[in-house]
């Protein structure tokens, strides 16, 4: 494990807590994610990663705007 990994994970958790507190992430959705079976969670993990990559590509090209 790289020394920076724990720091990166802590920053990610802080950002997640902030977004949850601000209502940008729904707590019921996060709870549902935690309650998923391991097999289903893997599927959702891959979907989230793919959506994130597509979103970043769209923003990098400047052709898409967030609709939130």
Secondary structure, 3 states (H helix, E strand, C coil): CCHHHHHHHHHHHHHHHHHHHCCCCCHHHHHHHHHCCHHHHHHHHHHHHHHHHHHHHHHHHCCCCCCC
